[in-house]
Amino acid sequence: MDRRDFLKAGAVVVAASAGAQALAQAEDQATHEHHHEKASTTTGPAGWESNAAVIDAASNCVKAGEICLEHCPRLLRTGDVSMTGCSTSVRTMLVLCRASGELAIQDAPYLKHVAATCAKACRQCETACREHAAHHEPCRRCMEACQRCAVACERIAA
């Protein structure tokens, strides 16, 4: 395992741990409110439930992006420099999708701002992956996941 693999694995563990902790906190809060039989004054879902589309889309985008990002260096090592732009855009997208997913779970006040930026990064990644989608399955899947995540983030950001 080289340094890059070690850092990627560490980042994945930290992100997964933070997501699990945020979800547990959200569930604890929901359980706490249920036990007090607190009457809701809103008609829609509360907290993270109202952000489920972003949570799911960001999670799927991260999964597809990780696979695509693993695919890019393999081609770069063969001398195919056309994957450079794809690799760069995927890395940016991954950071913002992870952040958007975490903020959506927390129903955080900065979600709208980060989701707007995430949507832009997903659109950029979608464009970069589109160039390779016909020839590389990981790029096609990443492109499609970015399309879905951009739409979900745009809805939250509006």
Secondary structure, DSSP 4 states (H G I P E B T S, - for coil): --HHHHHHHHHHHHHHHHHHHHHHHHHHHHHHHHHTTPPP--SS--GGGGGHHHHHHHHHHHHHHHHHHHHHHHHHHTT-GGGHHHHHHHHHHHHHHHHHHHHHHHT-TTHHHHHHHHHHHHHHHHHHHHHHHTT-HHHHHHHHHHHHHHHHHHHHH-
